[in-house]
Amino acid sequence: MIQALKGVRHLTSSTMKQAVSELSVPVPWGEIRGKVWGPGHGHPVLCLHGWADNCGSFNTLIPLLPKECRFVAVDLPGHGRSSHRPPGILPIFASYLMDVRRVIDALQWSRFSIIGHSMGGNIGGMFSALYPDMVDALVLLDSYGFFPTDVKEIPGLMRQGLDELIQFEKKKEEKKERVYTYEKAVERLLAGNQSLSEQSAKILLERGLVEVEGGFVFSRDFRINLKNVARTTMEQCWEIQPRMQASVLVILAENGLEKTFAEPKRKQFTSALLQAYRDRNHTVVTVPGDHHVHLNKPEVVAPFVSDFLQTRVLSSAGPVPTSKL
């Protein structure tokens, strides 16, 4: 069954224990795809995946979360089944904020919650600060909500990103897309993502591969591998973070980003951000696991997220209009 709302396509199917729908939101260069769980009248929750992942990142977690919620997990552009951005464009962080606006406008959400993993958490943190009246709760899964950069490093990173795009475009004209067997595609994904279990890799590849003659190619836009030229300094974070009005839950993995960014300068930045959340009476917890613990072992993360949504959102929420999707 396909229903329409401001151009949104919504295809409903039944999978295992819970009905899941495929979502398509038209954008100027194509579409943003995603998946939907939960009743139309449920409290709206937008789920944003991490860098190089896709909305399958939430496949194992969402079935363990409150059934009173309407979860929409999207493939950010250049990821999963969503369209790649037009040729000649260097993907920048701010573009993802506009993508969130496009999706929530299409869904007609005026107030909602966000669950974001890694990069998705940084998108959620910045969006919550820019639109504090729209976001009532924010869950950061192995993410700090912001990713500050030492101001002295920014010129070099910007130049690197610009040069990489030029080189990428030159090589793309010469190179053919590499075709893999399914087994080799799994091996490649695992080699580049040490925190993924084999089962989690296969979940991500459900939306991360496209079948072609002779095998499979990765669906993601490899421009996402290029250096991001849009950076936020620590000073900017200090100005932006207090603008958030949402309740915040930060769930860190013992062997996740805290271990990855353990060098003193980076640790100084991240520790300051975490302390700022604590000072504003937000919740910061650490769980055993690695960067993809929410996908590998969702039962470790789900109790914290469920309790947070129940106490901070669902228990105080008024009636939610039934979704037209």
C-alpha positions in Angstrom: 0.0 0.0 0.0 1.4 3.4 -1.0 0.2 6.6 0.7 1.3 10.1 -0.1 2.1 13.1 2.0 3.7 16.1 0.4 5.4 13.8 -2.0 6.4 11.2 0.6 6.1 7.6 -0.6 5.4 5.1 2.1 5.4 1.3 1.3 4.2 -0.9 4.1 5.4 -4.5 4.6 5.5 -6.9 7.5 8.9 -8.3 8.7 9.2 -10.7 11.6 7.6 -9.3 14.7 7.1 -5.7 13.8 5.7 -4.0 10.7 8.3 -2.0 8.9 7.7 0.6 6.1 10.1 1.9 3.4 10.1 5.6 3.2 11.0 7.9 0.3 11.3 11.7 0.5 11.8 13.6 -2.7 14.7 16.0 -2.8 16.0 18.2 -5.6 18.6 15.7 -6.7 16.6 12.5 -6.2 15.3 10.9 -3.0 16.1 10.3 0.7 15.2 6.7 1.6 14.6 5.2 5.0 12.6 2.8 7.2 9.7 3.4 9.6 8.7 1.4 12.7 5.7 2.0 15.0 2.2 3.4 15.0 1.2 6.5 13.1 0.1 8.1 16.3 3.3 7.3 18.1 5.7 9.9 19.4 8.0 10.8 16.5 11.7 9.9 16.7 14.2 10.5 13.9 17.2 8.1 13.8 20.4 9.2 12.2 23.2 6.7 11.4 26.9 7.2 11.5 29.5 7.9 8.8 29.5 5.3 5.9 26.6 3.3 7.6 22.9 3.4 6.7 19.6 3.2 8.4 20.0 -0.6 8.9 22.2 0.6 11.8 19.0 0.7 13.9 17.5 -2.6 12.8 18.4 -4.5 16.0 17.8 -1.6 18.5 14.5 -0.2 17.5 12.5 -3.4 18.1 13.6 -3.2 21.8 12.5 0.4 22.3 9.0 1.7 23.4 6.2 0.7 21.1 4.5 4.0 21.7 7.1 5.7 19.4 7.1 6.2 15.7 10.7 5.7 14.6 11.9 7.0 11.2 15.5 6.0 10.3 16.9 7.6 7.2 19.7 6.8 4.8 21.6 10.1 4.7 22.4 11.1 1.1 25.2 9.2 -0.4 24.5 6.3 2.0 22.3 3.2 1.7 19.5 3.6 -0.8 19.4 7.4 -0.8 20.5 9.3 -3.9 24.0 10.6 -4.2 24.5 14.4 -4.3 25.0 15.9 -7.8 28.4 15.5 -9.4 31.0 18.2 -8.6 29.7 18.6 -5.0 31.9 18.1 -2.0 29.7 16.7 0.8 29.9 18.9 3.9 28.4 18.5 7.4 25.9 21.4 7.0 24.2 19.7 4.1 23.1 16.9 6.4 21.3 19.5 8.6 19.4 20.6 5.5 18.5 17.0 4.8 17.0 16.7 8.3 14.9 19.8 7.6 13.7 18.3 4.3 12.7 15.0 6.0 10.8 16.5 8.9 9.1 19.0 6.7 7.9 16.2 4.5 6.7 14.2 7.6 5.0 17.3 9.0 6.7 17.0 12.3 6.8 20.1 14.5 8.3 18.5 17.5 10.2 15.2 17.8 13.1 13.3 19.3 16.4 12.3 17.8 18.6 9.2 18.2 22.0 9.6 16.5 25.0 7.4 16.3 28.5 8.8 15.8 28.2 11.3 12.9 24.4 11.1 13.2 24.7 12.2 16.8 26.8 15.2 15.7 24.0 16.1 13.2 21.4 15.7 15.9 23.4 17.8 18.4 23.8 20.7 16.0 20.2 20.5 14.7 19.0 20.5 18.3 20.9 23.7 19.0 19.8 25.4 15.7 16.1 24.4 16.2 15.7 24.0 20.0 11.9 24.4 19.8 11.6 21.3 17.5 13.7 18.7 19.4 12.5 17.5 22.8 15.0 14.8 23.5 18.4 13.7 22.0 20.1 10.4 22.4 23.8 10.3 21.5 25.1 6.8 20.7 28.9 6.9 21.1 28.8 10.5 20.0 29.5 13.9 21.7 26.9 15.8 19.7 29.6 18.0 18.3 33.0 17.3 16.8 35.3 20.2 17.5 38.5 20.9 15.6 41.6 22.8 16.7 41.4 26.1 14.9 45.1 25.8 13.9 44.3 22.6 11.9 41.4 24.0 9.9 43.2 25.7 7.0 45.2 22.5 6.2 42.1 20.3 6.5 40.1 22.6 4.2 42.8 22.6 1.5 43.1 18.8 1.8 39.4 18.4 1.3 39.4 20.6 -1.8 42.4 18.8 -3.3 40.9 15.4 -2.6 37.7 16.3 -4.5 39.7 17.3 -7.6 41.7 14.1 -7.5 38.6 12.0 -6.9 37.0 13.5 -10.0 40.0 12.8 -12.2 40.3 9.2 -11.0 36.6 8.6 -11.3 36.8 9.3 -15.1 39.6 6.7 -15.4 38.4 4.0 -13.0 35.6 1.5 -13.3 33.5 0.7 -10.2 34.9 -2.4 -8.5 32.6 -5.5 -8.5 32.7 -7.9 -5.5 31.3 -11.2 -4.7 29.0 -11.0 -1.6 31.6 -12.7 0.6 34.4 -10.3 -0.5 32.1 -7.3 0.1 31.5 -8.5 3.7 35.3 -8.9 4.1 35.9 -5.4 2.8 33.4 -3.8 5.1 34.7 -5.7 8.1 38.3 -4.8 7.3 37.4 -1.1 7.3 35.1 -1.3 10.4 36.8 -3.2 13.2 33.9 -2.5 15.5 31.3 -4.4 13.4 30.4 -8.0 14.0 29.9 -10.2 10.9 26.2 -10.2 11.5 26.1 -6.4 11.8 28.1 -6.1 8.6 25.5 -8.2 6.8 22.7 -6.1 8.1 24.3 -2.9 6.8 25.0 -4.5 3.4 21.3 -5.1 3.0 21.1 -1.5 2.0 24.8 -1.0 1.3 25.1 -3.2 -1.8 23.6 -3.0 -5.3 23.6 -6.2 -7.4 25.1 -5.8 -10.9 26.3 -8.1 -13.6 29.0 -10.3 -12.1 28.4 -9.5 -8.4 27.8 -6.5 -6.2 29.0 -2.9 -5.9 28.8 -0.7 -2.8 25.9 1.7 -3.0 27.5 4.5 -1.0 29.0 7.6 -2.6 32.7 7.4 -2.1 32.9 11.2 -1.9 31.9 10.8 1.8 35.5 9.5 2.3 36.9 12.9 1.4 38.0 15.3 4.1 35.2 17.4 5.5 36.0 21.1 4.9 33.3 22.5 7.2 34.7 22.4 10.7 33.5 23.6 14.1 36.0 25.0 16.6 35.8 24.4 20.4 34.9 28.1 20.8 31.9 27.7 18.5 30.8 24.6 20.3 30.8 26.5 23.6 28.5 29.1 22.0 26.2 26.6 20.3 25.8 23.8 22.8 23.9 25.8 25.5 21.3 26.7 22.9 20.0 23.1 23.1 16.8 22.8 25.1 16.3 19.1 24.6 16.9 16.5 27.3 20.1 14.7 26.4 21.3 11.1 27.0 24.9 10.4 26.0 25.8 6.7 25.8 29.5 6.0 25.4 31.1 2.7 24.5 34.1 1.6 26.6 36.0 0.7 23.5 34.4 3.3 21.2 35.3 7.0 20.5 36.7 7.5 24.0 39.4 5.1 23.1 39.8 6.2 19.5 40.3 9.8 20.5 42.4 9.3 23.6 45.2 11.7 22.6 45.5 14.5 25.2 44.3 17.4 22.9 41.3 15.5 21.6 40.5 14.2 25.1 40.6 17.7 26.4 37.9 18.7 23.9 35.6 15.7 24.4 35.9 15.8 28.2 34.9 19.4 28.2 31.8 18.7 26.1 30.8 15.8 28.4 31.2 17.9 31.5 29.0 20.6 29.9 26.2 18.0 29.5 26.6 16.9 33.1 26.6 20.6 34.3 23.2 21.1 32.6 21.8 18.0 34.3 21.9 15.8 31.3 22.8 12.1 31.5 26.1 10.5 30.5 26.6 6.8 30.8 29.3 4.3 29.6 28.4 0.7 28.5 30.7 -2.2 27.7 31.2 -2.6 24.0 32.6 -0.9 20.9 31.6 1.9 18.6 28.7 -0.2 17.1 27.5 -1.6 20.4 23.9 -0.4 19.6 23.9 -2.6 16.5 26.1 -5.5 17.7 24.6 -5.9 21.2 21.4 -3.7 21.3 20.3 -5.3 24.6 23.1 -3.4 26.3 21.9 0.0 25.0 18.1 -0.5 24.8 17.3 -0.2 28.6 19.0 3.2 28.9 17.3 4.5 25.7 13.9 3.1 26.7 14.0 4.5 30.2 15.1 7.9 28.9 12.3 8.1 26.3 9.7 6.9 28.8 10.7 9.4 31.6 11.7 12.4 29.5 9.2 12.3 26.6 6.4 9.7 26.8 5.3 10.3 30.4 4.9 14.0 29.9 3.7 14.0 26.3 0.2 15.0 25.4 -1.8 13.4 22.7 0.0 13.0 19.4 -1.9 13.6 16.1 -2.2 10.4 14.0 0.4 10.4 11.2 -1.0 10.6 7.7 1.8 8.4 6.5 
